[in-house]
Amino acid sequence: MKRLLALGLIATSLGGCCMVACNSRPANSHIKVNSSIPVDCTFEDKAGLREFYAPGNVDGMPKNAPGTLSCQAAGYKSFQKQVQAVDWSQIDSLNGDPLAIRYFSEITVTMEALGNKPK
């Protein structure tokens, strides 16, 4: 089983696309989600559904837009935001490779306490 897992990781690395951090670098393209409190989030676009914790990063690409970011925490109203292709900015390519263009987006989640002012 360990051998199959190792082979899968090698094949993924050789494919040039990382869905999680590779060699201590972030995934190719991602959304940075800021939050003043820890929240459980999901991001769903044409590539599928990803679950993560914020503050943190989630993989994504503008070509898979639109996407929906949803976050929730106990005692707070749910937060939801649509992420469109225009919400992404191009950043440096990986190792100067013009074919490895990366994109970045940043969203600040403002959670509103149930029955109280926003935090």
LUMDO-786960 format. One record per atom (N, C-alpha, C, O): residue in one letter; z, x, y; atom name; residue number from 0. Coordinates in steps of 0.02 Angstrom, whole numbers, plus 50000, padded with zeros to 5 digits. Layout:
<rs>
 zase     z     x     y kelo timar
    A     Z     X     Y   CA   NUM
...
</rs>
This chain:
<rs>
 zase     z     x     y kelo timar
    M 50000 50041 49940    N     0
    M 50000 50000 50000   CA     0
    M 50000 50043 50063    C     0
    M 49963 50030 50110    O     0
    K 50042 50096 50062    N     1
    K 50044 50141 50120   CA     1
    K 49976 50174 50131    C     1
    K 49955 50183 50188    O     1
    R 49942 50192 50077    N     2
    R 49877 50224 50082   CA     2
    R 49826 50177 50114    C     2
    R 49787 50198 50156    O     2
    L 49827 50112 50095    N     3
    L 49781 50064 50124   CA     3
    L 49794 50055 50199    C     3
    L 49748 50051 50238    O     3
    L 49858 50053 50217    N     4
    L 49876 50046 50288   CA     4
    L 49852 50107 50327    C     4
    L 49824 50100 50381    O     4
    A 49862 50166 50299    N     5
    A 49840 50228 50333   CA     5
    A 49764 50228 50340    C     5
    A 49739 50248 50393    O     5
    L 49728 50208 50289    N     6
    L 49655 50206 50293   CA     6
    L 49632 50156 50345    C     6
    L 49584 50168 50382    O     6
    G 49666 50099 50350    N     7
    G 49649 50049 50400   CA     7
    G 49660 50076 50470    C     7
    G 49620 50063 50515    O     7
    L 49715 50113 50481    N     8
    L 49728 50142 50546   CA     8
    L 49676 50195 50564    C     8
    L 49654 50199 50621    O     8
    I 49656 50235 50515    N     9
    I 49605 50286 50528   CA     9
    I 49539 50253 50545    C     9
    I 49506 50274 50593    O     9
    A 49520 50202 50508    N    10
    A 49456 50168 50521   CA    10
    A 49457 50136 50590    C    10
    A 49406 50138 50626    O    10
    T 49514 50107 50610    N    11
    T 49519 50077 50676   CA    11
    T 49513 50131 50730    C    11
    T 49478 50121 50780    O    11
    S 49545 50188 50720    N    12
    S 49542 50242 50769   CA    12
    S 49471 50269 50775    C    12
    S 49448 50283 50831    O    12
    L 49437 50277 50719    N    13
    L 49369 50303 50721   CA    13
    L 49320 50255 50752    C    13
    L 49267 50275 50777    O    13
    G 49337 50191 50752    N    14
    G 49293 50141 50781   CA    14
    G 49292 50143 50857    C    14
    G 49249 50112 50888    O    14
    G 49337 50180 50887    N    15
    G 49337 50189 50959   CA    15
    G 49369 50132 50998    C    15
    G 49366 50132 51060    O    15
    C 49399 50085 50965    N    16
    C 49429 50028 50999   CA    16
    C 49501 50022 50976    C    16
    C 49514 50014 50916    O    16
    C 49547 50024 51022    N    17
    C 49617 50018 51004   CA    17
    C 49643 49951 51028    C    17
    C 49636 49934 51086    O    17
    M 49673 49913 50983    N    18
    M 49703 49849 51003   CA    18
    M 49775 49859 51023    C    18
    M 49804 49816 51056    O    18
    V 49805 49915 51004    N    19
    V 49872 49933 51025   CA    19
    V 49868 50004 51051    C    19
    V 49814 50034 51051    O    19
    A 49924 50032 51073    N    20
    A 49922 50100 51099   CA    20
    A 49899 50149 51047    C    20
    A 49919 50145 50989    O    20
    C 49856 50196 51067    N    21
    C 49831 50249 51023   CA    21
    C 49849 50316 51055    C    21
    C 49833 50328 51113    O    21
    N 49882 50358 51017    N    22
    N 49899 50425 51042   CA    22
    N 49934 50421 51110    C    22
    N 49918 50460 51155    O    22
    S 49980 50376 51117    N    23
    S 50021 50368 51177   CA    23
    S 49981 50346 51239    C    23
    S 50006 50354 51295    O    23
    R 49921 50320 51231    N    24
    R 49884 50293 51288   CA    24
    R 49878 50218 51279    C    24
    R 49879 50193 51223    O    24
    P 49873 50181 51334    N    25
    P 49867 50108 51328   CA    25
    P 49800 50088 51297    C    25
    P 49753 50128 51294    O    25
    A 49797 50027 51275    N    26
    A 49734 50000 51248   CA    26
    A 49680 50004 51301    C    26
    A 49695 50012 51361    O    26
    N 49618 49998 51281    N    27
    N 49562 50006 51327   CA    27
    N 49568 49963 51389    C    27
    N 49564 49989 51445    O    27
    S 49578 49899 51382    N    28
    S 49583 49853 51438   CA    28
    S 49643 49808 51427    C    28
    S 49656 49787 51371    O    28
    H 49680 49794 51481    N    29
    H 49740 49754 51472   CA    29
    H 49760 49718 51536    C    29
    H 49736 49734 51591    O    29
    I 49805 49671 51527    N    30
    I 49837 49636 51583   CA    30
    I 49909 49659 51585    C    30
    I 49944 49657 51535    O    30
    K 49931 49682 51643    N    31
    K 50001 49700 51653   CA    31
    K 50035 49637 51679    C    31
    K 50016 49610 51731    O    31
    V 50086 49614 51643    N    32
    V 50122 49553 51662   CA    32
    V 50192 49573 51685    C    32
    V 50232 49599 51646    O    32
    N 50206 49560 51749    N    33
    N 50271 49575 51779   CA    33
    N 50314 49513 51778    C    33
    N 50290 49457 51788    O    33
    S 50379 49522 51766    N    34
    S 50426 49467 51767   CA    34
    S 50495 49495 51784    C    34
    S 50513 49549 51760    O    34
    S 50533 49458 51823    N    35
    S 50601 49481 51841   CA    35
    S 50651 49468 51785    C    35
    S 50705 49496 51785    O    35
    I 50632 49426 51737    N    36
    I 50674 49413 51679   CA    36
    I 50632 49421 51616    C    36
    I 50570 49415 51619    O    36
    P 50662 49436 51558    N    37
    P 50623 49441 51496   CA    37
    P 50597 49371 51476    C    37
    P 50635 49323 51475    O    37
    V 50532 49368 51461    N    38
    V 50501 49304 51441   CA    38
    V 50456 49314 51381    C    38
    V 50428 49368 51371    O    38
    D 50450 49262 51340    N    39
    D 50403 49261 51284   CA    39
    D 50337 49234 51310    C    39
    D 50335 49182 51342    O    39
    C 50283 49271 51297    N    40
    C 50218 49251 51323   CA    40
    C 50164 49249 51269    C    40
    C 50171 49281 51216    O    40
    T 50111 49212 51283    N    41
    T 50050 49213 51243   CA    41
    T 49992 49221 51291    C    41
    T 49995 49199 51348    O    41
    F 49939 49251 51265    N    42
    F 49877 49255 51303   CA    42
    F 49821 49236 51255    C    42
    F 49813 49267 51203    O    42
    E 49783 49184 51273    N    43
    E 49729 49160 51230   CA    43
    E 49664 49160 51268    C    43
    E 49659 49132 51323    O    43
    D 49613 49191 51238    N    44
    D 49546 49191 51266   CA    44
    D 49497 49187 51208    C    44
    D 49516 49171 51152    O    44
    K 49433 49203 51220    N    45
    K 49382 49198 51167   CA    45
    K 49397 49245 51109    C    45
    K 49373 49234 51053    O    45
    A 49437 49298 51120    N    46
    A 49453 49346 51067   CA    46
    A 49511 49322 51024    C    46
    A 49526 49353 50972    O    46
    G 49545 49269 51044    N    47
    G 49600 49243 51004   CA    47
    G 49666 49239 51042    C    47
    G 49667 49244 51103    O    47
    L 49719 49230 51004    N    48
    L 49786 49221 51032   CA    48
    L 49828 49284 51020    C    48
    L 49830 49310 50964    O    48
    R 49860 49309 51073    N    49
    R 49905 49366 51067   CA    49
    R 49973 49347 51093    C    49
    R 49979 49316 51147    O    49
    E 50026 49364 51057    N    50
    E 50095 49352 51078   CA    50
    E 50124 49418 51100    C    50
    E 50112 49471 51070    O    50
    F 50165 49416 51154    N    51
    F 50197 49477 51179   CA    51
    F 50256 49458 51222    C    51
    F 50267 49400 51238    O    51
    Y 50295 49508 51242    N    52
    Y 50352 49498 51286   CA    52
    Y 50336 49527 51354    C    52
    Y 50303 49579 51360    O    52
    A 50359 49493 51406    N    53
    A 50350 49518 51474   CA    53
    A 50419 49530 51504    C    53
    A 50466 49493 51488    O    53
    P 50427 49581 51546    N    54
    P 50372 49621 51572   CA    54
    P 50341 49664 51517    C    54
    P 50375 49690 51472    O    54
    G 50274 49670 51521    N    55
    G 50238 49709 51471   CA    55
    G 50163 49701 51480    C    55
    G 50140 49670 51527    O    55
    N 50125 49728 51432    N    56
    N 50052 49726 51434   CA    56
    N 50025 49686 51375    C    56
    N 50057 49682 51323    O    56
    V 49967 49656 51386    N    57
    V 49932 49621 51332   CA    57
    V 49858 49640 51337    C    57
    V 49830 49645 51391    O    57
    D 49827 49652 51279    N    58
    D 49757 49671 51277   CA    58
    D 49712 49613 51299    C    58
    D 49728 49555 51287    O    58
    G 49657 49629 51331    N    59
    G 49609 49579 51352   CA    59
    G 49548 49613 51382    C    59
    G 49548 49673 51393    O    59
    M 49496 49574 51394    N    60
    M 49433 49598 51424   CA    60
    M 49404 49541 51466    C    60
    M 49409 49483 51448    O    60
    P 49373 49558 51523    N    61
    P 49343 49506 51564   CA    61
    P 49286 49469 51528    C    61
    P 49273 49411 51544    O    61
    K 49253 49502 51481    N    62
    K 49198 49469 51445   CA    62
    K 49223 49412 51401    C    62
    K 49184 49369 51381    O    62
    N 49289 49410 51387    N    63
    N 49318 49357 51346   CA    63
    N 49349 49302 51388    C    63
    N 49380 49256 51361    O    63
    A 49341 49305 51455    N    64
    A 49369 49255 51500   CA    64
    A 49331 49190 51493    C    64
    A 49273 49190 51472    O    64
    P 49361 49134 51511    N    65
    P 49428 49130 51539   CA    65
    P 49482 49134 51485    C    65
    P 49470 49122 51426    O    65
    G 49541 49153 51508    N    66
    G 49598 49156 51463   CA    66
    G 49657 49119 51494    C    66
    G 49658 49106 51554    O    66
    T 49705 49102 51452    N    67
    T 49764 49067 51476   CA    67
    T 49826 49107 51459    C    67
    T 49839 49122 51401    O    67
    L 49864 49125 51511    N    68
    L 49928 49159 51503   CA    68
    L 49982 49106 51507    C    68
    L 49985 49067 51555    O    68
    S 50025 49103 51456    N    69
    S 50080 49056 51455   CA    69
    S 50144 49094 51440    C    69
    S 50146 49135 51395    O    69
    C 50198 49080 51479    N    70
    C 50262 49114 51469   CA    70
    C 50318 49062 51471    C    70
    C 50314 49012 51506    O    70
    Q 50371 49077 51433    N    71
    Q 50429 49033 51434   CA    71
    Q 50492 49072 51419    C    71
    Q 50491 49124 51386    O    71
    A 50547 49045 51444    N    72
    A 50613 49073 51432   CA    72
    A 50663 49015 51434    C    72
    A 50653 48966 51471    O    72
    A 50716 49021 51396    N    73
    A 50767 48968 51394   CA    73
    A 50796 48958 51463    C    73
    A 50814 49006 51497    O    73
    G 50802 48895 51484    N    74
    G 50830 48878 51549   CA    74
    G 50780 48880 51607    C    74
    G 50800 48871 51664    O    74
    Y 50716 48892 51592    N    75
    Y 50665 48897 51643   CA    75
    Y 50606 48852 51626    C    75
    Y 50592 48839 51568    O    75
    K 50571 48829 51679    N    76
    K 50509 48792 51668   CA    76
    K 50456 48839 51642    C    76
    K 50456 48899 51657    O    76
    S 50411 48813 51602    N    77
    S 50356 48854 51575   CA    77
    S 50309 48875 51632    C    77
    S 50300 48839 51680    O    77
    F 50281 48935 51624    N    78
    F 50233 48963 51672   CA    78
    F 50165 48966 51638    C    78
    F 50160 48988 51580    O    78
    Q 50113 48945 51673    N    79
    Q 50045 48949 51645   CA    79
    Q 49996 48968 51700    C    79
    Q 50001 48944 51756    O    79
    K 49949 49013 51683    N    80
    K 49899 49035 51731   CA    80
    K 49833 49048 51695    C    80
    K 49832 49078 51641    O    80
    Q 49779 49025 51726    N    81
    Q 49711 49041 51701   CA    81
    Q 49691 49109 51727    C    81
    Q 49701 49125 51786    O    81
    V 49662 49150 51683    N    82
    V 49637 49216 51703   CA    82
    V 49561 49215 51696    C    82
    V 49534 49207 51641    O    82
    Q 49527 49223 51752    N    83
    Q 49453 49221 51754   CA    83
    Q 49425 49292 51753    C    83
    Q 49462 49340 51764    O    83
    A 49361 49299 51741    N    84
    A 49328 49365 51740   CA    84
    A 49336 49400 51808    C    84
    A 49342 49461 51809    O    84
    V 49336 49363 51863    N    85
    V 49342 49394 51929   CA    85
    V 49412 49422 51943    C    85
    V 49422 49458 51991    O    85
    D 49461 49405 51900    N    86
    D 49529 49430 51909   CA    86
    D 49538 49501 51882    C    86
    D 49592 49529 51889    O    86
    W 49486 49530 51852    N    87
    W 49490 49596 51822   CA    87
    W 49460 49649 51869    C    87
    W 49413 49635 51905    O    87
    S 49489 49709 51867    N    88
    S 49463 49766 51905   CA    88
    S 49444 49821 51856    C    88
    S 49479 49832 51807    O    88
    Q 49388 49855 51870    N    89
    Q 49368 49911 51828   CA    89
    Q 49411 49971 51844    C    89
    Q 49425 49985 51903    O    89
    I 49433 50007 51792    N    90
    I 49472 50069 51802   CA    90
    I 49435 50126 51769    C    90
    I 49380 50117 51741    O    90
    D 49464 50185 51770    N    91
    D 49431 50244 51744   CA    91
    D 49410 50235 51671    C    91
    D 49442 50200 51632    O    91
    S 49354 50267 51654    N    92
    S 49331 50265 51585   CA    92
    S 49373 50314 51543    C    92
    S 49404 50359 51571    O    92
    L 49373 50304 51478    N    93
    L 49411 50348 51434   CA    93
    L 49376 50415 51427    C    93
    L 49317 50418 51409    O    93
    N 49411 50469 51442    N    94
    N 49385 50537 51435   CA    94
    N 49318 50546 51471    C    94
    N 49277 50586 51449    O    94
    G 49308 50510 51526    N    95
    G 49246 50517 51563   CA    95
    G 49185 50487 51530    C    95
    G 49129 50498 51553    O    95
    D 49194 50449 51476    N    96
    D 49138 50419 51439   CA    96
    D 49116 50356 51475    C    96
    D 49154 50308 51478    O    96
    P 49055 50355 51504    N    97
    P 49032 50295 51541   CA    97
    P 49025 50233 51497    C    97
    P 49021 50178 51522    O    97
    L 49022 50243 51431    N    98
    L 49017 50185 51386   CA    98
    L 49086 50157 51369    C    98
    L 49091 50103 51339    O    98
    A 49138 50192 51388    N    99
    A 49206 50170 51373   CA    99
    A 49239 50144 51436    C    99
    A 49293 50169 51456    O    99
    I 49208 50096 51468    N   100
    I 49234 50069 51531   CA   100
    I 49295 50025 51515    C   100
    I 49295 49986 51467    O   100
    R 49347 50033 51555    N   101
    R 49408 49994 51546   CA   101
    R 49419 49948 51605    C   101
    R 49395 49961 51661    O   101
    Y 49455 49894 51592    N   102
    Y 49471 49845 51645   CA   102
    Y 49545 49832 51645    C   102
    Y 49580 49841 51595    O   102
    F 49570 49810 51703    N   103
    F 49642 49800 51714   CA   103
    F 49652 49738 51757    C   103
    F 49613 49725 51803    O   103
    S 49704 49701 51743    N   104
    S 49724 49646 51785   CA   104
    S 49800 49646 51787    C   104
    S 49833 49668 51740    O   104
    E 49829 49622 51841    N   105
    E 49901 49620 51848   CA   105
    E 49922 49551 51872    C   105
    E 49894 49524 51920    O   105
    I 49972 49524 51838    N   106
    I 49997 49457 51855   CA   106
    I 50073 49460 51860    C   106
    I 50106 49491 51818    O   106
    T 50100 49428 51911    N   107
    T 50173 49423 51917   CA   107
    T 50192 49352 51897    C   107
    T 50170 49303 51927    O   107
    V 50235 49347 51847    N   108
    V 50259 49283 51823   CA   108
    V 50321 49264 51863    C   108
    V 50369 49303 51866    O   108
    T 50320 49206 51895    N   109
    T 50378 49181 51932   CA   109
    T 50406 49122 51893    C   109
    T 50377 49068 51892    O   109
    M 50463 49134 51862    N   110
    M 50494 49081 51822   CA   110
    M 50541 49040 51866    C   110
    M 50582 49067 51903    O   110
    E 50534 48974 51862    N   111
    E 50575 48929 51901   CA   111
    E 50629 48899 51856    C   111
    E 50614 48868 51805    O   111
    A 50692 48911 51875    N   112
    A 50747 48885 51836   CA   112
    A 50746 48809 51836    C   112
    A 50729 48778 51886    O   112
    L 50764 48780 51780    N   113
    L 50765 48707 51776   CA   113
    L 50816 48679 51825    C   113
    L 50876 48695 51821    O   113
    G 50793 48638 51872    N   114
    G 50837 48606 51921   CA   114
    G 50860 48652 51977    C   114
    G 50904 48632 52016    O   114
    N 50833 48713 51983    N   115
    N 50853 48760 52035   CA   115
    N 50793 48789 52070    C   115
    N 50736 48773 52055    O   115
    K 50808 48832 52119    N   116
    K 50755 48867 52156   CA   116
    K 50723 48920 52111    C   116
    K 50754 48942 52062    O   116
    P 50661 48942 52127    N   117
    P 50628 48995 52088   CA   117
    P 50666 49060 52091    C   117
    P 50699 49076 52141    O   117
    K 50662 49099 52036    N   118
    K 50694 49165 52033   CA   118
    K 50642 49218 52030    C   118
    K 50658 49277 52027    O   118
</rs>
